[in-house]
Amino acid sequence: MIDPLTQSVLISLVAPIYESAIGPGKNVFSWFNRKIQYERNLEISVHEYEERYKTRHGKLKLLGMTEPRDIESVFTNIKLGRSKSRQFKSIQTLEESHRQGRRRKFDTVNPPEKEAFDIVNQEKFLMILGGPGAGKSTFLRRIGLEALKPKHGKLDNPCIPVFIELKQFTENNINLENKISEEFEICGFPEAERFTSNALSQGKLLILLDALDEVPTSNLYDVLVHIKNFVDKYNNNRFIASCRSAAYYNSYLNFSDFSMTEFDDSQIEFFLHKWFQEECDKTDKIAQKCWEILQKPENSGAKELAHTPLLLTLLCFVYAGSQNLPKNRASLYDEALDLLMNKWLVEKRVQRNPIYQDLNPPIEKAMLSEIAYKGFEEDRFFFSEREVVDRITAFLRENLNAPKHLDGEKILNSIEIQQGILVKRAHNIHSFSHSSFQEYLTAQYIDDHRQIKNIVSKHLTDSRWGDVFLLVAGLMRAGADELLLSMEKESQNFMANPKLFSLLNWADRATVEWHQSFNPIAKRAVALGIVCSLIYAHKHRFEPLHEISIGLKSCGRLTSRLDRELYHKFIRIWQVICTGANIRAFKNYRKRIRFLDAKFKEIQGFQNINFSILKANLENLKPRVEVSHEASPAYNELAISVWQNWLKAFDIDIESIDLSPAEIQLFNQYLATNLLMLKCQKASVRVSHYTWRTIETRMLRAN
């Protein structure tokens, strides 16, 4: 028996439609040809429709799933906003806006006006726009499922939902009313054709028109005209359609246009908890672990993909297979691009644009990588439409194996509509849909065109290129030896600076007698961290946010990657030296010295430091400190004396550590370069033992 609340919604809608079709004086039982109670027959029809709708439209099966999943089991509430792309008047404005936001993600809609279902309730004719994989079809199906629920559902206006896939309209005989009737007939309604006609006339239907962009191009205009006329004729019904933003021609349909916003952090986390619902997943807290991994800085590119539901689903599959995200991010981005270029259209059974019969994925990827590289080389995210079309045309003309008969503008249009890899951000302005895709394709171009030495010499110290270097390392299947050796050779140029050379020599000497269980490079990194701490203690009196803190962070990251135990021992030591070698911390210098003495004995390092002498020297300065005013020249002289005593304890020459801003920048670049080498080694597919051992013996040393 159906829930009474369900009866009060659907049966109250269905019954008058049948009664009006029968007409006065006719027997309602003739419609069902059964000698049973009228209401019971309605219950059976409604129940049958509900169950078949759920079976046909209420499940997901994608990306190679072995079993379909209920949409409601993974559905995450979405938000809708008005498009804001027209607010930007130039490429320069877009570039500045994106950089000022300091985010990798591109914002294409205004802040959400309301939750999606609130907008569904207020709009009678609604167009839902979004990119490939944004979840448009899933949301439309979910609206239909909500309409089948009892009175406590999210829809305010009760209607009978009908879900129509517009890709079915491949021929000229377009008849939306027949398609609606077919849906009722398939789902068990008797006299479906007459029922459809009366339901439309009475305005009782919620018609869900899915994927206008999937209508074959040759038939699109006729379908648009037919939909417009149909909506005008039956405008008492409610209509919700979906379309990819790039394919939408809003001048044809009098719908209110709303764009799906990308998932925010709360939606991503919610989706993960909905996705990993097996008992074993809950026991092992898989969703929470996946979320925590996505928060790590090294996974920022993967998290960028997670804002798109389809690509978040891909990440869930990847994580479920290994309980981690791949260290080789290049493979993840390659799989994501393959999904958008090929697999997603196949899974949706969409009729592909004819251009793809000639422009296969390898040729297309080579073409896109050239566009990505040239833009990245020029520090640009956004391109004019003319520029993109010209580059596509030039690629086809210059490539012997690329089809020559294709039109660059049509190719761009197809990539934008069917794949969403390139997207329109404003009038005649395009970009890649994700920064990660532009970085990956840039790396692909570098590997394909043997540009390793070129990017090392030009961009090794440019932090903007850091992720590209990692992706290049992950793409070099024959081995990343050439990349790493080029980076190591370039890093040697920093040692031309006498002060840097001297500091590297000191770090090597100071750690040579340390306990052998610690990683030798990590030992030199913590010693250089002490150098940074001593410089910071002196410099931050004048510049509280001095750049030497950047070098200290690099030392920490180097140590952490190489030797976690040593890192945890030294992180507090660096903090103590940063504050202890400063006159402002003079009151607690005894406590700091005792701490350092105990810690250095524990790690068996810096055994030559005589902390008793350091303590005595500082005590001799104490009376002068107590009577000096901070603004006086004498106070500054005392501050330098305090600092010099700390340098003397560590056997460091003041000349080698008194670095200018330019020398500090050089020092930071050297440390960052070595950190990047370590990351590239980890990100690579293969590196020879001999190459890496050779690099390790010279790393953080004055050779």
N, C-alpha and C positions, 0 to 999 in steps of 0.2 A: 504494500500500500504506500502511496506517495505521501510525504510529509504534508500536513494540512497547510503549512505556510507556503509550500510550493504550489499546492492546488490554488490557493488564493491569488497567485500571480499568473501563472501560465494558463490554467484552466479558465480563469476569468477573462483572459485574452482570447483563447481559442474558441470557447463556447459561442460567444456572439457572432463570430465569423461564420461558423457552421450554420447557426440558426438563421442568419440573414441570407445565406446561400439557399437554404431550403425554401424560404418564403412562407407566407401565411397559409395555414390549412394543410401543410405537408407533414408527413410523419418523419420525425427526426431519425427514427431507427432505420429508415431505408438507406441513409447515408452509410451506415456501418454494416447493414445486412446481417445484423445479429439481434437475437431476442433477449437482450440483457439490458440492464439499467443504462440509461443515456450517460450519466456522469461517469460511470465506470469505464465506458468506452473512451470517453475523453481522457481519463486518467491513463489508460493504456497507451493512447496515441502520444500524449504528452511525455510519458515515461520513455516510450520508444524513441521519440525524437531527442530527448535529453541524452539518453545513453549513446545513441548513434552519433550525435554531435560530439560528445566527449571522445568517442572512439576515433572519429574522423579528424577532428580539429583540436582535440585537447591533449595531444601527446607530441613529444619531440623525439626525433631520432636523427642525430647528426654526428658528423666527424667520426664515423665508424662505430657508433654505439651498437652493441650487440642486442640490447633491449631498449625499447622506447621508454621515455620517462614522462610522467604527467607534467604538463606545463605548470600547474599550480604548485607542484612540489619544488620547483626551482625558480618560480617567477619572483622577480624583485621589483618592487614599486618603482616606477619611473617618474621623471619630471619632464614637463614640456615648457618651452620658452619660445618667444618670437625670434625670428632670425634677425641678427644685427649686422650682417656682412655689409650692408649698404652704408653703414655709418662711416666706413673708412673710405677715404677719397684717393689714396695713393699707396703704392708699394712702401714708400718711406714711412707712412703713417702706421701701416701694419707692422713693419719691422720694429719700429720704435715701441709700439704697444706691446708686442710680444716680448721684447727684451726687458722692458720695464717691469713686466709681470714676473720675470725671473722664474718662469716655469717652462717645462718642456712641452706641456700640453697646450694645444691651440683651442681657444674659446670661440665658438661659432654662433652661440645664441646668447640672448640676454639672460640674466639671472632668472630662474624659473618663476613663473607667475603663481602657479598652483601645482598641487599634485595632479598627475595625469587624469585620474578618475574625476576630479573636480571639474576639469576642463571638458571631459567627455559629457558630464551632466549639463554643462551650461551651453554647449554648442550643438545645434541641430544638424549642421552640415560641417563635418570636421575632416581636415586633411592632416595626416600625421607624416611628417618628413623626417628623414635621417639618412645616414650613410649606410653602406653595405655592412650587414652584421650588427646593426644598432638595436635590433630586436623589434622592428616594426610589425612583422607578421606575427610574432609571438604575442605582442600586445593586443593586436586585433583579435586573435583567437581567445586571448584571456578576457577581453571585453564580452565576447559571446558567452563564455563560461559564466561570467558574473551575471549576465542577464538571465541565466537559467537557475540562479540561486533564489532562495526564499526572500521575503521582504527585507531581511536585515542585510542584504548585499549592498554593494557600493554604488549601484545605479539607481538614480531617483525616478527615472521615467521607465516604467515597465514596457518592454517590447519583446517581440519574438525574434531572436537573433538568426541571421542567415549569413553564412560565410561563403564568399565567392572568390575564387582565385582568377584574377583577370588574365593570367597567362593562357587560359583556355581559349581566349578569343584570338585564334590564329587565322581564321577565315573571315570572309565578308559577311556571312549570315550571323550578325551580332544581334542577340536577343536576350537582354538581361532578365526579363520576366520569365522566359523559358528556363534559364539557369537557376533562378530562385525556385521555380516549380520542381525542377529536377532534384534540388537539395531536399525539399520536403518529401518528394516521392522516395528518394533513396533512404531517408530517415523515417519512413513508415507512416506518413500521413495519407489517409485515404482521400480520394478525389483531390489530389494535390494541385492540379491545375486550377480548378475552380476555387479551392481554398486560397491559393496565391492571389488570384485576381481580387477576391473580396478582402483579403488581408491588406493588400496594397491600397485599395480604395478607402479602407477605414483607417489607414495610417498606423497599423499595429506592428510594423516590422522595423527591426534594427538591421540595416543592410551593411555588411562589412565587406568592402571591396579591397582585396589585398593585392598590393604590388602593381600599381599602374605602370611602373618602369619595366615590368617583365612582359608587357604586351609587345609583340614583334613590331619593329619600327614601321614596317610596311602597312600595318593595320592601326597604328596608334591614333591617327587623326579621326578615323571612323569611330573608334572606341570612345574617344573623348566626346565627340558630338553625340553619340548614342547615350552616354552616361548623363551628359548635360540635359538632354531632352527627357530622359527617364526621371531624373531628379525633379525637373520642372513639372512633369506630369503628376508625379506621386510625392509632392513636397510635404504631405502630412506625415510621412515616414521619416525616420532618422537615418542618416547616411554617415558612415565613417570610412575613409579610404586611407591607404598608405602609399607612399611613393618615395623613391630615393630622391634626395634633395636636388641632385644634379639633373635629374630627368623631368622635373616638374615644370609644367607650363601653366602657371596659375591664372592666365587670362581666360582659359576655357571653362573652368569650373568655379562656381560661386560658393566656394568652401572657405571656412576660416582655417588659415594655415598655421600650424604649430610644429616646431622642430623638437625632436627628442634630444635632451641633453645627455652628454656622456655620463657614465657612472661616476659619482663622487666616492670618496673613501668609504663612507658609511654604506653605500650601496654595494661596493665591491666586497666588503667584509660580510654583509648580509648574504650576498649571493654565494660566497664560499660556504657559509654555514648551511645554506639550503642545498648546495650541491653535494657536500660530503655528509650524507644523511644515514649511511649504513651504520649499524651498531658498532662495528669495529672502528669506523671513522670517528664516531662520538667518543668511544672509549679512549682512543689514542689522540683525541683532540687535533685531528688532521686539519680541519678548517682553520683553527687558531694558529697552528704551526705554519700553514701556507701563508696566512696573512702576515705573520711576523717576518717571514722570509722576504715577502714583497716590500716590507718597510726598510730593508737594508739598503744603504746608499748604492751598493754595487748592483742592485736589482732595479734601479730607477727606470731603466729602459723597459724592462719587463712589466713594471707597474704601469708605465705609460700605455702599453697595449691593453692592460686590464680595464681601462676605462671604456673599452668597446665590448659589449656582451659576447659577441662571437669569439673575439680573441681571448677574452677572459675564460671562456669555455675551453679553448685550446690550452691555456695555461693550466686549467684544472686537470685535463687529460695528461699533460706532461708531468705535472706534480704527482698525480696519482700513480704514475708508472715508476717513479724513482724516489718519491718522498722528498724531492728537492727540485730546484730550478737548475737547468744546465749551466755549468761553468762556461761552456762555449756558447755565448749568446748568439754568435753568428748562426748557429744551427737553429736556434729558436726563431730568429727573424726570418730565416730562409723558409722555415715551415709556415710561418704566418703569411708571408708573401705568396707562397704556393697555394695556401688555402684561399686567399683572395683572388689570385689569378686564375685558378683552375678548379679546385675541389669544391668550393662553395657553389659555383654555378652548376656543377654536375650533381651535387647533393640536392639542390633545389629544382633540378631538371628544367633549368631555364634555357630557352632557345638562344644560343650564342649569336652575337652579332657576326655577320659574315666575315668581317676583317680578321677574326681570330682563326679562320681557316688557313691564313697565310702568315699571320704574325704570331708564331708560337711562343710559349713562355720563355725559353732561353733567349730568343732574339729580343723579346720585349724587355726582359730583365737587363740585357746589355744596353738597350736604348735608355732605359730609366736610370741606369747607373751613370751614364754619361751626363744626363741632366742633373743628377744629384751631385756628382763630383764638381762640375763646373760652378754650381750654385754654392756649394760648401767652400770651395776654394776662394770664392769671392765674399764669404761670410754672409750669405743670403739664404733666407728661408722662403721668400716669396718671389714669384716670377710673373711677368705679364703673359697673357695668353698668346700674344704674337711671338714672344720669345720661345715659349715651349713648343709651339707649332713649328717654328723655324728649326729648332734643334731636332725635332722628330723628323722633319723633312730632310735635313742635312744628313742625319743618321741613315735614313733609308737610301739616300742617293749615294753615299760613300761606302755602304756595306754591300759587297757583291752578292751575299746570300739573303739579303733582306728584300722583301717584295717592293718593287718600284711603283706599282700602280696604285698604292694606297694613299689616301689623302691625310695629311698630318692633322688637320682639324677634326676629322672624323675619328681618327685614332685617339686623340686627346679626349674627345667626347665619350667614346666607348670606355676608355680606362676610368674616366670619372664616374660614369653611370654604373657600369657593371662590376667594377672592382673597388673603386674608392681609394686607390693608392695615391692618385693625384686628385685634389679637391679644389673647388672654387671657394675662395675666401671673401671675395668682393667682386665687383663688376670687372671682368677681364683680368682678374688676379688669381693665381693658383699657388698651391704649395703641396708638399707631400702631407698625407693625412696624419702621420706621426713623425716626430723628429728622428725616432729610432730607424724608421725606414730610410730616411735620407742619409743617416750615418752609415747604415749597413750597405746601402747601394754605393755610397762613396767608397767604402772599404772594398767592395767588390770591384769597382773600377780600378782602384790602386793595385789590387792583386792581379787583375786581368791584364793590365797595361805595364806591369813591372815597374811601378812607380815608388818602390820602397825607399831607395836612397834619396829620392826627391823629397818625399814627405818628411823623412828624418831630418834632412838638412834645413827644411823650411819651417816645420811645424812641431818639432820635438818639445819645445818649451811652451807651446800654446795649449793651455788647459782645454780649450774648446775642441781640440783634436784628440783628447785623451781616449774617449770611447771609440773613435775611429781606429786608433792604434790597436786597441784590444780586439776589435772586430777583424782587422787585417790579420792579426796573429791567429785568430780562430778560423780564418778562411784558407790559410796556407797549408794545405793538406800534405804537401811534400816536406813540410817542416818550416818552422819560423826562425831557423838559424840566421838567415840573411838579415832579417829584421832586427833580431836581438844584437847581432854583432855590429850592425850599422848604428844602433842606438848606443851601444857601449863605446864605440869609437868616437861618436859625437860627444858623449859625456866627458871624454878625456880632455876636450878643449877647455872645459871649465878650469882645469888644473893649471892652465897657463897663468892664473892669478896666484901670486906668491903667498898671499894670506890663506887662501883656500888650500893650497898645497901644504902649507905649514900645519893647518888644523887637521887635515887628513893624516899627516905624519904623526901628529900628537895622538890622535884616536887609535892609530895602529899600535904605537908604542905603549900607550896606557892600558891596552887590553890584552897584550900578548901573553901575559902571565896568568890570565884569569882561568877559572875552572874550565876544563876541556869539554864538559857536558853541554855548555851553552854554544849556540850557533855563532861562528866567528863573525859573520856579517852583522848579526844582531848585536853582538858586543860592540862593534864599531859604531853601530847606529845609536846605541844608548850613550856612548861616549860623546858623539856629536850632539845628542840631545842635551847633555850637560853643557856643552859649548853654547847651545841655543839658550839654555836656562840662564847662564852667566851673562850673556849679551842682553837678554831680556831684563834681568835684574838691574842692569845699568841704564839701558835705553828707555825703559818705560817710565822713568822719572820725567822724561821730556815728551814722550809720545806713548800714552797708555795702550794704544792698539797698534804697537809697532809690528812691522811685517815679520820680525824674527819669530813671532808666534806661529806663523805659517810653517817655518822650518821645523819648529818643535813638533807640530802636528805630523809632519812628514816623518820625522824620526820615530814618533810613536807608531805610525802605521807600518813603517818598515820593520820595527821590532816586533810588533804584533803578528805580522805575517810570517816572520821567521822563527820566532820563539815566544810563545804566549807566556810561558813561565817567567822569562826574563822581563817581558813587558810589564806584567803585574807587579814585579818587584821594583821596577824603576819609575813607574808613573807617579808614585808619591815622592820619590827622590827628586825628580825634576821640579815638582811643585815646591818642595822645601828649598831648593837652591834658588828658584825664581824669586822667592820672597826673602830668603835668608841672606842673600848677598846684596841686600838693599838696606840702606840706613834706616828706612822707615820701620823695619822689623827688628830693630836693634834690641828691643826689650826682651825678645824671646830667642836671642841667638844661642844661648846655652842649650836650650831644649832642642833646637834644630841640629846643633853640632852633635849632641848625644845620639839623636836619631840617625844621622848619617853615619856616624862611627859604627853603630850597631848593624846597620844595613850593609855597609861595605864589608864588614867582617863576615856577615852571613853569606854573601855571594862571593867572598874571597876576591874582591876587586878593589882597586885603588889602595892597596896595602901600604903604599909609600906615603900616603897622606898622614901628616902628624896633626891630628885634631887638637892636641894639647897646645901646640904652638899657635894654631889658628885662634883658639879660645883666648890665649894670653894676649895675642896681638890685638884682638878686638876689645878686650877688657882695658887695654891701655888707651884705647880711643874713647871709651865710654864717658869719662868726665868731660871731654871736649864736646861730645855730642849733646849732652844734657844741657849745656849752656848756650848752644848755638841756635839761632833762629833760622827757620827753613828758608827764608828769603835772602839770607846773608851769603856773601861769597864764601865765607868760612864753612858754611854748611855744605855747599857743593864740593869743596875741597875734601871735607871729611867723608862725604859719600863716595868720592873716588878712592879715598884711602881704604874704606871698608871693602869696596869691590876689589881693589888691588890685593888685599890680604887673601881674599877667596881665590883669586887667580894664582897667587903664589902657592897656596896650599895644593892646588891641582897642577902645579908646574906648567902653567900656561903663560906665554909672553903676552904682555899687554898690547904690544904692537900687532901681533897676529890676530887678536880678537877684537880690536877696536875698528870695526868695519863701517864703511860708509854705506849709505842707502843703496848705492849701485852694487856694492860688494855683497850686501845682504841679499839683494835680489838674485845675484849670481849663485850664492850659497843655496837659496831656496830652490832655484831651478835645477841645481845639481842633485839635491835630495829628491825632488819630484821626479826627475828623470830616472833615478835608480828605483824609485817606487814603481814607476810605470813599467820598467823592465821586468820587475818581479810579477806584476799583474799580467803582462803579456806572456810571460813564460807559463803562468797558470792557465791562461785563456787559450793557449795554442793547442793544436791537434797533436803535434809532435815536435820535439827538439832533441838533438843528439846529446848524449851524456857528455861527450868531449867538449862540445860548444858551451854547454852550461857550466861545466866545471871550470873552464877557462875564464868565463865571465865572473864566476863567483870568487875566484882567487884575486881578482882585481877590483871587485866592487867595494866602494867606500875606502879605497886605499890610494895613496899617492904613488903611482907606479912610474 
